Amino acid sequence: MAGQIKANQIQLGDDAVASRNFVWQTNIDGTAKLARGNVGATTQDILTVGVDGVIKYPQLPYTVAAWNGSIAAQSTATTVPITLTALNNNFTLNANRLVVPVTGVYSITYAITFDATSDAQISQLYVNGIAVDGQQAFSASGFASKPRATCLQSLTAGDLVDVRGIRGSTACNMTAGYLTMHLVAKA
């Protein structure tokens, strides 16, 4: 076709220092990526596009941790036994706690499902074994019991994050839970 330039890699920037340049690369399998570096020598993917059109940002860690089962809720904080269901960029699990891979501000959403509605229950966010002030979700007596919350939290690489449930005076079980974390700003 007249007037078209075809290339599978385009370098944006002409600096001798690779970290000051970007490369847009398309692949024969239908995927693409924007990366830092020079053509033929990229060093860090900024974003990737899959064949399904889903855009991922590899430099922004995220994870989804979930749990299904049944354990007795206590009147003191009980850790939810989560497992990783989707993760990106080095999130790991340490004794039902997520290990923060990168220092920064995270968007965190969490919830626990309780099997009783006759009393109030609480979901509480913990960092390094300490309850985070102001980060509790309550369910009122007589309503479906799935206290959940979303917050922004400044975290340091290596911090341990978990969610714990606390029941009211009525015996009940925790039957499911989840914890999602997305890095929104690196420190």
PyMOL CGO cylinders between C-alpha atoms (Angstrom):
from pymol import cmd
from pymol.cgo import CYLINDER

trace = [
    CYLINDER, 0.00, 0.00, 0.00, 1.28, 3.43, -0.84, 0.3, 1, 1, 1, 1, 1, 1,
    CYLINDER, 1.28, 3.43, -0.84, 2.04, 5.74, 2.05, 0.3, 1, 1, 1, 1, 1, 1,
    CYLINDER, 2.04, 5.74, 2.05, 2.28, 3.06, 4.78, 0.3, 1, 1, 1, 1, 1, 1,
    CYLINDER, 2.28, 3.06, 4.78, 5.31, 2.17, 6.82, 0.3, 1, 1, 1, 1, 1, 1,
    CYLINDER, 5.31, 2.17, 6.82, 5.24, -1.30, 8.33, 0.3, 1, 1, 1, 1, 1, 1,
    CYLINDER, 5.24, -1.30, 8.33, 7.41, -2.24, 11.28, 0.3, 1, 1, 1, 1, 1, 1,
    CYLINDER, 7.41, -2.24, 11.28, 7.02, -4.57, 14.22, 0.3, 1, 1, 1, 1, 1, 1,
    CYLINDER, 7.02, -4.57, 14.22, 9.22, -2.39, 16.47, 0.3, 1, 1, 1, 1, 1, 1,
    CYLINDER, 9.22, -2.39, 16.47, 9.29, 1.39, 16.70, 0.3, 1, 1, 1, 1, 1, 1,
    CYLINDER, 9.29, 1.39, 16.70, 11.72, 3.18, 18.96, 0.3, 1, 1, 1, 1, 1, 1,
    CYLINDER, 11.72, 3.18, 18.96, 10.52, 6.41, 20.54, 0.3, 1, 1, 1, 1, 1, 1,
    CYLINDER, 10.52, 6.41, 20.54, 13.55, 8.51, 21.47, 0.3, 1, 1, 1, 1, 1, 1,
    CYLINDER, 13.55, 8.51, 21.47, 17.09, 8.50, 20.19, 0.3, 1, 1, 1, 1, 1, 1,
    CYLINDER, 17.09, 8.50, 20.19, 19.11, 8.86, 23.35, 0.3, 1, 1, 1, 1, 1, 1,
    CYLINDER, 19.11, 8.86, 23.35, 22.24, 6.72, 23.74, 0.3, 1, 1, 1, 1, 1, 1,
    CYLINDER, 22.24, 6.72, 23.74, 20.99, 5.79, 27.23, 0.3, 1, 1, 1, 1, 1, 1,
    CYLINDER, 20.99, 5.79, 27.23, 18.45, 2.98, 26.74, 0.3, 1, 1, 1, 1, 1, 1,
    CYLINDER, 18.45, 2.98, 26.74, 16.44, 3.87, 29.87, 0.3, 1, 1, 1, 1, 1, 1,
    CYLINDER, 16.44, 3.87, 29.87, 15.50, 7.18, 28.21, 0.3, 1, 1, 1, 1, 1, 1,
    CYLINDER, 15.50, 7.18, 28.21, 13.88, 5.50, 25.19, 0.3, 1, 1, 1, 1, 1, 1,
    CYLINDER, 13.88, 5.50, 25.19, 10.70, 3.52, 24.62, 0.3, 1, 1, 1, 1, 1, 1,
    CYLINDER, 10.70, 3.52, 24.62, 9.85, 0.79, 22.11, 0.3, 1, 1, 1, 1, 1, 1,
    CYLINDER, 9.85, 0.79, 22.11, 6.42, -0.16, 20.78, 0.3, 1, 1, 1, 1, 1, 1,
    CYLINDER, 6.42, -0.16, 20.78, 6.60, -3.79, 19.62, 0.3, 1, 1, 1, 1, 1, 1,
    CYLINDER, 6.60, -3.79, 19.62, 3.99, -5.92, 17.86, 0.3, 1, 1, 1, 1, 1, 1,
    CYLINDER, 3.99, -5.92, 17.86, 4.35, -9.67, 17.61, 0.3, 1, 1, 1, 1, 1, 1,
    CYLINDER, 4.35, -9.67, 17.61, 3.27, -12.22, 15.03, 0.3, 1, 1, 1, 1, 1, 1,
    CYLINDER, 3.27, -12.22, 15.03, 0.94, -13.87, 17.58, 0.3, 1, 1, 1, 1, 1, 1,
    CYLINDER, 0.94, -13.87, 17.58, -1.14, -10.68, 17.84, 0.3, 1, 1, 1, 1, 1, 1,
    CYLINDER, -1.14, -10.68, 17.84, 0.29, -9.40, 21.12, 0.3, 1, 1, 1, 1, 1, 1,
    CYLINDER, 0.29, -9.40, 21.12, 2.04, -6.08, 21.66, 0.3, 1, 1, 1, 1, 1, 1,
    CYLINDER, 2.04, -6.08, 21.66, 4.00, -4.21, 24.29, 0.3, 1, 1, 1, 1, 1, 1,
    CYLINDER, 4.00, -4.21, 24.29, 5.39, -0.84, 25.21, 0.3, 1, 1, 1, 1, 1, 1,
    CYLINDER, 5.39, -0.84, 25.21, 8.76, -1.18, 26.87, 0.3, 1, 1, 1, 1, 1, 1,
    CYLINDER, 8.76, -1.18, 26.87, 11.69, 0.90, 28.06, 0.3, 1, 1, 1, 1, 1, 1,
    CYLINDER, 11.69, 0.90, 28.06, 14.92, 0.48, 26.08, 0.3, 1, 1, 1, 1, 1, 1,
    CYLINDER, 14.92, 0.48, 26.08, 16.09, 0.31, 22.48, 0.3, 1, 1, 1, 1, 1, 1,
    CYLINDER, 16.09, 0.31, 22.48, 14.85, -1.79, 19.56, 0.3, 1, 1, 1, 1, 1, 1,
    CYLINDER, 14.85, -1.79, 19.56, 16.15, -5.31, 20.12, 0.3, 1, 1, 1, 1, 1, 1,
    CYLINDER, 16.15, -5.31, 20.12, 17.13, -4.63, 23.73, 0.3, 1, 1, 1, 1, 1, 1,
    CYLINDER, 17.13, -4.63, 23.73, 14.16, -3.67, 25.88, 0.3, 1, 1, 1, 1, 1, 1,
    CYLINDER, 14.16, -3.67, 25.88, 14.71, -3.73, 29.63, 0.3, 1, 1, 1, 1, 1, 1,
    CYLINDER, 14.71, -3.73, 29.63, 11.33, -3.15, 31.26, 0.3, 1, 1, 1, 1, 1, 1,
    CYLINDER, 11.33, -3.15, 31.26, 7.79, -3.76, 30.00, 0.3, 1, 1, 1, 1, 1, 1,
    CYLINDER, 7.79, -3.76, 30.00, 5.54, -0.77, 30.70, 0.3, 1, 1, 1, 1, 1, 1,
    CYLINDER, 5.54, -0.77, 30.70, 2.35, -2.34, 29.35, 0.3, 1, 1, 1, 1, 1, 1,
    CYLINDER, 2.35, -2.34, 29.35, 1.43, -5.46, 27.41, 0.3, 1, 1, 1, 1, 1, 1,
    CYLINDER, 1.43, -5.46, 27.41, -1.59, -6.22, 25.23, 0.3, 1, 1, 1, 1, 1, 1,
    CYLINDER, -1.59, -6.22, 25.23, -2.76, -9.82, 24.88, 0.3, 1, 1, 1, 1, 1, 1,
    CYLINDER, -2.76, -9.82, 24.88, -4.47, -11.36, 21.86, 0.3, 1, 1, 1, 1, 1, 1,
    CYLINDER, -4.47, -11.36, 21.86, -7.75, -10.90, 23.73, 0.3, 1, 1, 1, 1, 1, 1,
    CYLINDER, -7.75, -10.90, 23.73, -7.15, -7.14, 23.93, 0.3, 1, 1, 1, 1, 1, 1,
    CYLINDER, -7.15, -7.14, 23.93, -6.56, -7.16, 27.68, 0.3, 1, 1, 1, 1, 1, 1,
    CYLINDER, -6.56, -7.16, 27.68, -4.01, -4.53, 28.72, 0.3, 1, 1, 1, 1, 1, 1,
    CYLINDER, -4.01, -4.53, 28.72, -1.74, -5.37, 31.64, 0.3, 1, 1, 1, 1, 1, 1,
    CYLINDER, -1.74, -5.37, 31.64, 0.65, -3.12, 33.51, 0.3, 1, 1, 1, 1, 1, 1,
    CYLINDER, 0.65, -3.12, 33.51, 3.46, -5.39, 34.73, 0.3, 1, 1, 1, 1, 1, 1,
    CYLINDER, 3.46, -5.39, 34.73, 5.08, -2.66, 36.83, 0.3, 1, 1, 1, 1, 1, 1,
    CYLINDER, 5.08, -2.66, 36.83, 1.95, -2.22, 38.97, 0.3, 1, 1, 1, 1, 1, 1,
    CYLINDER, 1.95, -2.22, 38.97, 1.59, -5.27, 41.21, 0.3, 1, 1, 1, 1, 1, 1,
    CYLINDER, 1.59, -5.27, 41.21, -1.87, -6.63, 41.91, 0.3, 1, 1, 1, 1, 1, 1,
    CYLINDER, -1.87, -6.63, 41.91, -3.23, -9.75, 43.51, 0.3, 1, 1, 1, 1, 1, 1,
    CYLINDER, -3.23, -9.75, 43.51, -6.50, -11.44, 44.33, 0.3, 1, 1, 1, 1, 1, 1,
    CYLINDER, -6.50, -11.44, 44.33, -6.50, -13.79, 47.30, 0.3, 1, 1, 1, 1, 1, 1,
    CYLINDER, -6.50, -13.79, 47.30, -9.60, -15.76, 48.22, 0.3, 1, 1, 1, 1, 1, 1,
    CYLINDER, -9.60, -15.76, 48.22, -10.83, -18.44, 50.54, 0.3, 1, 1, 1, 1, 1, 1,
    CYLINDER, -10.83, -18.44, 50.54, -13.79, -20.82, 50.73, 0.3, 1, 1, 1, 1, 1, 1,
    CYLINDER, -13.79, -20.82, 50.73, -14.35, -23.21, 53.59, 0.3, 1, 1, 1, 1, 1, 1,
    CYLINDER, -14.35, -23.21, 53.59, -15.69, -23.01, 57.10, 0.3, 1, 1, 1, 1, 1, 1,
    CYLINDER, -15.69, -23.01, 57.10, -13.92, -22.13, 60.31, 0.3, 1, 1, 1, 1, 1, 1,
    CYLINDER, -13.92, -22.13, 60.31, -15.40, -21.06, 63.61, 0.3, 1, 1, 1, 1, 1, 1,
    CYLINDER, -15.40, -21.06, 63.61, -15.41, -17.31, 64.07, 0.3, 1, 1, 1, 1, 1, 1,
    CYLINDER, -15.41, -17.31, 64.07, -14.11, -16.16, 67.43, 0.3, 1, 1, 1, 1, 1, 1,
    CYLINDER, -14.11, -16.16, 67.43, -14.79, -13.14, 69.61, 0.3, 1, 1, 1, 1, 1, 1,
    CYLINDER, -14.79, -13.14, 69.61, -11.14, -12.22, 69.03, 0.3, 1, 1, 1, 1, 1, 1,
    CYLINDER, -11.14, -12.22, 69.03, -9.61, -11.58, 65.61, 0.3, 1, 1, 1, 1, 1, 1,
    CYLINDER, -9.61, -11.58, 65.61, -9.26, -14.78, 63.54, 0.3, 1, 1, 1, 1, 1, 1,
    CYLINDER, -9.26, -14.78, 63.54, -7.12, -14.77, 60.39, 0.3, 1, 1, 1, 1, 1, 1,
    CYLINDER, -7.12, -14.77, 60.39, -8.86, -15.85, 57.17, 0.3, 1, 1, 1, 1, 1, 1,
    CYLINDER, -8.86, -15.85, 57.17, -6.87, -18.73, 55.57, 0.3, 1, 1, 1, 1, 1, 1,
    CYLINDER, -6.87, -18.73, 55.57, -6.50, -17.19, 52.08, 0.3, 1, 1, 1, 1, 1, 1,
    CYLINDER, -6.50, -17.19, 52.08, -4.84, -18.64, 48.98, 0.3, 1, 1, 1, 1, 1, 1,
    CYLINDER, -4.84, -18.64, 48.98, -3.62, -16.73, 45.95, 0.3, 1, 1, 1, 1, 1, 1,
    CYLINDER, -3.62, -16.73, 45.95, -6.04, -16.98, 43.02, 0.3, 1, 1, 1, 1, 1, 1,
    CYLINDER, -6.04, -16.98, 43.02, -4.51, -14.37, 40.69, 0.3, 1, 1, 1, 1, 1, 1,
    CYLINDER, -4.51, -14.37, 40.69, -1.31, -12.48, 41.13, 0.3, 1, 1, 1, 1, 1, 1,
    CYLINDER, -1.31, -12.48, 41.13, 1.22, -10.35, 39.31, 0.3, 1, 1, 1, 1, 1, 1,
    CYLINDER, 1.22, -10.35, 39.31, 4.67, -9.09, 40.09, 0.3, 1, 1, 1, 1, 1, 1,
    CYLINDER, 4.67, -9.09, 40.09, 6.02, -11.05, 43.03, 0.3, 1, 1, 1, 1, 1, 1,
    CYLINDER, 6.02, -11.05, 43.03, 3.18, -11.14, 45.55, 0.3, 1, 1, 1, 1, 1, 1,
    CYLINDER, 3.18, -11.14, 45.55, 3.75, -14.14, 47.78, 0.3, 1, 1, 1, 1, 1, 1,
    CYLINDER, 3.75, -14.14, 47.78, 1.87, -15.67, 50.66, 0.3, 1, 1, 1, 1, 1, 1,
    CYLINDER, 1.87, -15.67, 50.66, 3.36, -16.12, 54.14, 0.3, 1, 1, 1, 1, 1, 1,
    CYLINDER, 3.36, -16.12, 54.14, 1.15, -17.87, 56.73, 0.3, 1, 1, 1, 1, 1, 1,
    CYLINDER, 1.15, -17.87, 56.73, -2.13, -16.53, 55.24, 0.3, 1, 1, 1, 1, 1, 1,
    CYLINDER, -2.13, -16.53, 55.24, -0.66, -13.05, 54.86, 0.3, 1, 1, 1, 1, 1, 1,
    CYLINDER, -0.66, -13.05, 54.86, 0.28, -11.33, 51.60, 0.3, 1, 1, 1, 1, 1, 1,
    CYLINDER, 0.28, -11.33, 51.60, 3.86, -10.08, 51.35, 0.3, 1, 1, 1, 1, 1, 1,
    CYLINDER, 3.86, -10.08, 51.35, 4.00, -6.60, 49.78, 0.3, 1, 1, 1, 1, 1, 1,
    CYLINDER, 4.00, -6.60, 49.78, 6.47, -6.64, 46.83, 0.3, 1, 1, 1, 1, 1, 1,
    CYLINDER, 6.47, -6.64, 46.83, 6.90, -2.89, 46.21, 0.3, 1, 1, 1, 1, 1, 1,
    CYLINDER, 6.90, -2.89, 46.21, 6.75, 0.15, 48.50, 0.3, 1, 1, 1, 1, 1, 1,
    CYLINDER, 6.75, 0.15, 48.50, 3.85, 2.46, 47.63, 0.3, 1, 1, 1, 1, 1, 1,
    CYLINDER, 3.85, 2.46, 47.63, 0.17, 3.21, 48.04, 0.3, 1, 1, 1, 1, 1, 1,
    CYLINDER, 0.17, 3.21, 48.04, -2.23, 0.29, 47.48, 0.3, 1, 1, 1, 1, 1, 1,
    CYLINDER, -2.23, 0.29, 47.48, -5.95, 0.12, 46.85, 0.3, 1, 1, 1, 1, 1, 1,
    CYLINDER, -5.95, 0.12, 46.85, -7.16, -2.70, 49.10, 0.3, 1, 1, 1, 1, 1, 1,
    CYLINDER, -7.16, -2.70, 49.10, -10.59, -4.35, 49.11, 0.3, 1, 1, 1, 1, 1, 1,
    CYLINDER, -10.59, -4.35, 49.11, -11.54, -7.13, 51.51, 0.3, 1, 1, 1, 1, 1, 1,
    CYLINDER, -11.54, -7.13, 51.51, -14.52, -9.02, 52.90, 0.3, 1, 1, 1, 1, 1, 1,
    CYLINDER, -14.52, -9.02, 52.90, -15.46, -12.03, 55.00, 0.3, 1, 1, 1, 1, 1, 1,
    CYLINDER, -15.46, -12.03, 55.00, -18.75, -13.94, 54.79, 0.3, 1, 1, 1, 1, 1, 1,
    CYLINDER, -18.75, -13.94, 54.79, -20.24, -15.12, 58.06, 0.3, 1, 1, 1, 1, 1, 1,
    CYLINDER, -20.24, -15.12, 58.06, -23.03, -17.74, 58.23, 0.3, 1, 1, 1, 1, 1, 1,
    CYLINDER, -23.03, -17.74, 58.23, -25.06, -15.91, 60.90, 0.3, 1, 1, 1, 1, 1, 1,
    CYLINDER, -25.06, -15.91, 60.90, -27.16, -12.78, 60.74, 0.3, 1, 1, 1, 1, 1, 1,
    CYLINDER, -27.16, -12.78, 60.74, -28.29, -12.61, 64.36, 0.3, 1, 1, 1, 1, 1, 1,
    CYLINDER, -28.29, -12.61, 64.36, -25.35, -10.55, 65.55, 0.3, 1, 1, 1, 1, 1, 1,
    CYLINDER, -25.35, -10.55, 65.55, -22.88, -8.00, 64.21, 0.3, 1, 1, 1, 1, 1, 1,
    CYLINDER, -22.88, -8.00, 64.21, -19.61, -9.23, 62.66, 0.3, 1, 1, 1, 1, 1, 1,
    CYLINDER, -19.61, -9.23, 62.66, -16.43, -7.37, 61.74, 0.3, 1, 1, 1, 1, 1, 1,
    CYLINDER, -16.43, -7.37, 61.74, -13.83, -7.70, 58.97, 0.3, 1, 1, 1, 1, 1, 1,
    CYLINDER, -13.83, -7.70, 58.97, -10.54, -6.02, 59.97, 0.3, 1, 1, 1, 1, 1, 1,
    CYLINDER, -10.54, -6.02, 59.97, -7.41, -5.20, 57.93, 0.3, 1, 1, 1, 1, 1, 1,
    CYLINDER, -7.41, -5.20, 57.93, -4.05, -6.00, 59.56, 0.3, 1, 1, 1, 1, 1, 1,
    CYLINDER, -4.05, -6.00, 59.56, -0.54, -4.92, 58.54, 0.3, 1, 1, 1, 1, 1, 1,
    CYLINDER, -0.54, -4.92, 58.54, 2.42, -6.67, 60.20, 0.3, 1, 1, 1, 1, 1, 1,
    CYLINDER, 2.42, -6.67, 60.20, 0.08, -8.15, 62.82, 0.3, 1, 1, 1, 1, 1, 1,
    CYLINDER, 0.08, -8.15, 62.82, -1.36, -4.78, 63.88, 0.3, 1, 1, 1, 1, 1, 1,
    CYLINDER, -1.36, -4.78, 63.88, -4.97, -3.74, 63.21, 0.3, 1, 1, 1, 1, 1, 1,
    CYLINDER, -4.97, -3.74, 63.21, -5.09, -0.74, 60.88, 0.3, 1, 1, 1, 1, 1, 1,
    CYLINDER, -5.09, -0.74, 60.88, -7.04, 2.05, 62.58, 0.3, 1, 1, 1, 1, 1, 1,
    CYLINDER, -7.04, 2.05, 62.58, -10.21, 2.98, 60.74, 0.3, 1, 1, 1, 1, 1, 1,
    CYLINDER, -10.21, 2.98, 60.74, -10.07, -0.07, 58.46, 0.3, 1, 1, 1, 1, 1, 1,
    CYLINDER, -10.07, -0.07, 58.46, -12.96, -2.15, 59.76, 0.3, 1, 1, 1, 1, 1, 1,
    CYLINDER, -12.96, -2.15, 59.76, -16.12, -3.26, 58.02, 0.3, 1, 1, 1, 1, 1, 1,
    CYLINDER, -16.12, -3.26, 58.02, -19.21, -3.97, 60.10, 0.3, 1, 1, 1, 1, 1, 1,
    CYLINDER, -19.21, -3.97, 60.10, -22.38, -5.90, 59.36, 0.3, 1, 1, 1, 1, 1, 1,
    CYLINDER, -22.38, -5.90, 59.36, -25.45, -4.98, 61.35, 0.3, 1, 1, 1, 1, 1, 1,
    CYLINDER, -25.45, -4.98, 61.35, -27.47, -7.53, 63.24, 0.3, 1, 1, 1, 1, 1, 1,
    CYLINDER, -27.47, -7.53, 63.24, -30.31, -9.02, 61.18, 0.3, 1, 1, 1, 1, 1, 1,
    CYLINDER, -30.31, -9.02, 61.18, -28.73, -8.35, 57.77, 0.3, 1, 1, 1, 1, 1, 1,
    CYLINDER, -28.73, -8.35, 57.77, -26.77, -10.49, 55.34, 0.3, 1, 1, 1, 1, 1, 1,
    CYLINDER, -26.77, -10.49, 55.34, -23.37, -10.80, 56.92, 0.3, 1, 1, 1, 1, 1, 1,
    CYLINDER, -23.37, -10.80, 56.92, -20.56, -9.95, 54.54, 0.3, 1, 1, 1, 1, 1, 1,
    CYLINDER, -20.56, -9.95, 54.54, -18.75, -6.95, 55.99, 0.3, 1, 1, 1, 1, 1, 1,
    CYLINDER, -18.75, -6.95, 55.99, -16.47, -5.50, 53.31, 0.3, 1, 1, 1, 1, 1, 1,
    CYLINDER, -16.47, -5.50, 53.31, -14.35, -2.38, 52.86, 0.3, 1, 1, 1, 1, 1, 1,
    CYLINDER, -14.35, -2.38, 52.86, -12.08, -0.60, 50.40, 0.3, 1, 1, 1, 1, 1, 1,
    CYLINDER, -12.08, -0.60, 50.40, -9.23, 1.68, 51.40, 0.3, 1, 1, 1, 1, 1, 1,
    CYLINDER, -9.23, 1.68, 51.40, -5.96, 3.24, 50.28, 0.3, 1, 1, 1, 1, 1, 1,
    CYLINDER, -5.96, 3.24, 50.28, -3.01, 2.16, 52.41, 0.3, 1, 1, 1, 1, 1, 1,
    CYLINDER, -3.01, 2.16, 52.41, 0.65, 3.15, 52.32, 0.3, 1, 1, 1, 1, 1, 1,
    CYLINDER, 0.65, 3.15, 52.32, 2.76, -0.02, 52.54, 0.3, 1, 1, 1, 1, 1, 1,
    CYLINDER, 2.76, -0.02, 52.54, 6.46, -0.86, 52.55, 0.3, 1, 1, 1, 1, 1, 1,
    CYLINDER, 6.46, -0.86, 52.55, 8.05, -3.74, 50.62, 0.3, 1, 1, 1, 1, 1, 1,
    CYLINDER, 8.05, -3.74, 50.62, 8.03, -6.77, 52.91, 0.3, 1, 1, 1, 1, 1, 1,
    CYLINDER, 8.03, -6.77, 52.91, 4.96, -5.72, 54.92, 0.3, 1, 1, 1, 1, 1, 1,
    CYLINDER, 4.96, -5.72, 54.92, 2.57, -8.58, 55.72, 0.3, 1, 1, 1, 1, 1, 1,
    CYLINDER, 2.57, -8.58, 55.72, -1.13, -7.90, 55.05, 0.3, 1, 1, 1, 1, 1, 1,
    CYLINDER, -1.13, -7.90, 55.05, -4.07, -10.04, 56.15, 0.3, 1, 1, 1, 1, 1, 1,
    CYLINDER, -4.07, -10.04, 56.15, -7.78, -9.87, 56.94, 0.3, 1, 1, 1, 1, 1, 1,
    CYLINDER, -7.78, -9.87, 56.94, -9.30, -11.11, 60.18, 0.3, 1, 1, 1, 1, 1, 1,
    CYLINDER, -9.30, -11.11, 60.18, -12.86, -11.72, 61.24, 0.3, 1, 1, 1, 1, 1, 1,
    CYLINDER, -12.86, -11.72, 61.24, -14.44, -11.07, 64.61, 0.3, 1, 1, 1, 1, 1, 1,
    CYLINDER, -14.44, -11.07, 64.61, -17.89, -12.34, 65.54, 0.3, 1, 1, 1, 1, 1, 1,
    CYLINDER, -17.89, -12.34, 65.54, -20.33, -10.79, 67.97, 0.3, 1, 1, 1, 1, 1, 1,
    CYLINDER, -20.33, -10.79, 67.97, -21.80, -12.72, 70.91, 0.3, 1, 1, 1, 1, 1, 1,
    CYLINDER, -21.80, -12.72, 70.91, -23.52, -15.34, 68.70, 0.3, 1, 1, 1, 1, 1, 1,
    CYLINDER, -23.52, -15.34, 68.70, -21.47, -18.38, 67.61, 0.3, 1, 1, 1, 1, 1, 1,
    CYLINDER, -21.47, -18.38, 67.61, -21.02, -18.56, 63.84, 0.3, 1, 1, 1, 1, 1, 1,
    CYLINDER, -21.02, -18.56, 63.84, -18.59, -19.59, 61.12, 0.3, 1, 1, 1, 1, 1, 1,
    CYLINDER, -18.59, -19.59, 61.12, -16.59, -17.68, 58.55, 0.3, 1, 1, 1, 1, 1, 1,
    CYLINDER, -16.59, -17.68, 58.55, -17.39, -19.36, 55.23, 0.3, 1, 1, 1, 1, 1, 1,
    CYLINDER, -17.39, -19.36, 55.23, -15.59, -17.29, 52.57, 0.3, 1, 1, 1, 1, 1, 1,
    CYLINDER, -15.59, -17.29, 52.57, -13.41, -14.24, 52.16, 0.3, 1, 1, 1, 1, 1, 1,
    CYLINDER, -13.41, -14.24, 52.16, -11.23, -12.28, 49.78, 0.3, 1, 1, 1, 1, 1, 1,
    CYLINDER, -11.23, -12.28, 49.78, -8.47, -9.68, 49.74, 0.3, 1, 1, 1, 1, 1, 1,
    CYLINDER, -8.47, -9.68, 49.74, -7.44, -7.74, 46.64, 0.3, 1, 1, 1, 1, 1, 1,
    CYLINDER, -7.44, -7.74, 46.64, -4.50, -5.36, 46.43, 0.3, 1, 1, 1, 1, 1, 1,
    CYLINDER, -4.50, -5.36, 46.43, -3.48, -3.07, 43.56, 0.3, 1, 1, 1, 1, 1, 1,
    CYLINDER, -3.48, -3.07, 43.56, -0.47, -0.75, 43.61, 0.3, 1, 1, 1, 1, 1, 1,
    CYLINDER, -0.47, -0.75, 43.61, -1.72, 2.70, 42.60, 0.3, 1, 1, 1, 1, 1, 1,
    CYLINDER, -1.72, 2.70, 42.60, 1.43, 4.75, 43.25, 0.3, 1, 1, 1, 1, 1, 1,
    CYLINDER, 1.43, 4.75, 43.25, 5.04, 3.72, 43.79, 0.3, 1, 1, 1, 1, 1, 1,
    CYLINDER, 5.04, 3.72, 43.79, 6.88, 5.50, 46.59, 0.3, 1, 1, 1, 1, 1, 1,
]
cmd.load_cgo(trace, "trace")
